[in-house]
């Protein structure tokens, strides 16, 4: 059973994660939108930039969820991992494309994409207490029968 301190800590963490996720998502969506709209034909509706942003930012989340589901059943994770890396690279590319051309500009512009990816990983990482996680089964060898003088009995079957 959780204590009040655990509940408050969990709620505080949820508020922080939500706030950072919304801020990072907004900045990242905006960068992808702006990058998209700079490179589309004249007359393309603004909504196209937002749709592209939503797709490129939510595919990594869906891929990570799929990876978690597949790991639970020991299924292959190659394709969702490819999507996760590809979509993450696309998002990071958009951040860098709209940045001022300098190391500090690239770093500051990449923060939303990196924060969003880090939070997704943090949220979807197994957080069960160690005693609740699946532990490997430990099998004990059956006791070896011993004579009263301490010498093991060889070949005797115990039931």
Order of alpha helices (4+ residues) and beta strands (2+ residues): alpha-alpha-alpha-alpha
